[in-house]
Structure formats: structure tokens, C-alpha cells
């Protein structure tokens, strides 16, 4: 899945996003393009689980 996270602005944000994703699926593959504010995730979790967890963590995400 590909998500746009508008308020992901720095390396700390990217680490927080990655940690949140790995809380849901420890085996998820996460590829972050910080400049574009886009996260590509390969996971067994569904998009609703990911977006809910990210929003709870302070990183509201939009599906791309």
C-alpha cells in the first residue's frame, strides 16, 4: 500500500511512522520517501488497520 503522510517532515517523523507500522506488522517492509511524504508498505495488515494506527500515533495518512 502507498500512503501520503503530510505531517511527516523529518527523520524523527519517519522513525515514528516506521515504528507504528512495525507495531501492527513486525515483518512489514517500509520504504519512505521523506521529500514526497510518501510511505510504501508491504504488509499483511489491511489499509484500515494501518491508517487507524498511524492516525492514533499522530500521523494521519491518505491512501495514494
N, C-alpha and C positions, 0 to 999 in steps of 0.2 A: 504494500500500500504506500501511497505517496501523500504526505501531509504538509500543508503550509502552516508554519507557526510564526505569526507576525512578530510576537514579542521575544523571539529568540535572537538576542543581539550580541552575545559574547561566548567565549569558550566555556564559561561557568554555566551559562544557559544550556549550551549543547550537552555538557556533562549531566545536568539535571534532567534534561529530556531523555538522554540515553539511560540514566538510572531508572527513571519512571517506566520506560519501555521494558527494561530488564526485570523490573518488579512484576510485571504482568507475564512476560515470557523470557526466562533467563537465557534461552537459546536463540533469541531473535537476533537477526543481522540488521545492524543500524548503520545507515550511510547518511551523514549530514552535510548539506551544502549551506554553510552559515551565511554566506553572502546572499544567496537566494532565499534563505529562511525555509528551506525545504528539507524534509526528512523522508528517506526511502527506507521502509521497514519490510523485512521478510520475516514473517511470523505465523504461528498457528492461531494466534488470537484474532478476533474479529475487529473490524474498524470501530464498532461502538465501544468495545472494551478499551481500546487504545485512546480514543478521543476523550472518553469519560475520565480515564486515569490522568491523561495529560492536563485536562481542564482542572481537575482537582489539585494537581501539582502546580498550577499557576501558568500553564502553557496551553491556552485554548488553540485547537488545531482545526483546520479546514481541509477536507478531502480534496485532493487535486486530481 
